């Protein structure tokens, strides 16, 4: 007896016809790569945002350091 089973992920798509192992495997591989690309794209965007935030923080630190140095110099003059 030979039985065929559809993948659960394909059943949820409403595709209840047996496609064959090659076509089903190809479909799963494509879905995997699409999800991988989406994940990486989201990661890249988050990383760019993080870099921009770091740049702003470094600028603020630099300004605070310069202000502190000016105050220190003013206090040394007194």
C-alpha positions in Angstrom: 0.0 0.0 0.0 1.3 3.4 -0.9 -0.1 6.5 0.8 0.5 10.1 0.0 0.4 12.9 2.6 0.3 16.6 2.0 2.4 18.9 4.1 0.5 20.7 6.8 1.8 24.0 5.6 0.4 23.4 2.2 -3.0 22.3 3.6 -3.4 25.6 5.4 -3.0 27.3 2.0 -6.0 25.4 0.7 -4.0 23.4 -1.8 -5.2 19.8 -1.2 -3.9 18.3 -4.5 -0.9 16.0 -4.5 1.8 17.8 -6.4 4.7 15.4 -6.2 7.8 15.5 -4.0 9.9 17.6 -6.3 7.3 20.4 -6.8 6.4 20.4 -3.1 10.0 20.5 -2.0 10.6 23.4 -4.5 7.7 25.3 -3.1 8.9 24.9 0.5 12.4 26.0 -0.5 11.0 29.1 -2.1 8.9 29.9 0.9 12.0 29.5 3.1 14.1 31.8 1.0 11.4 34.5 0.9 11.1 34.4 4.7 14.9 34.5 5.0 15.1 37.6 2.7 12.4 39.3 4.7 14.1 38.6 8.0 17.5 39.8 6.7 15.9 43.0 5.3 14.3 43.7 8.7 17.6 43.1 10.4 19.4 45.4 8.0 16.9 48.2 8.6 17.1 47.7 12.4 20.9 47.8 12.1 20.9 51.0 10.1 18.6 52.6 12.7 20.9 51.4 15.5 23.9 52.9 13.8 22.1 56.3 13.4 21.2 56.2 17.1 24.8 55.5 18.0 26.0 58.4 15.9 23.6 60.8 17.6 24.7 59.5 21.0 28.3 60.0 20.2 27.6 63.6 19.1 25.8 64.2 22.3 28.7 62.8 24.3 31.1 65.0 22.4 29.1 68.1 23.1 28.8 67.2 26.8 32.5 66.6 27.0 33.2 70.0 25.4 30.9 71.8 27.7 32.5 70.0 30.7 35.9 71.0 29.5 34.8 74.7 29.1 33.4 74.7 32.6 36.6 73.1 34.0 38.8 75.7 32.2 36.6 78.5 33.5 36.9 77.2 37.0 40.7 76.9 36.7 40.8 80.6 35.7 39.1 81.7 38.9 
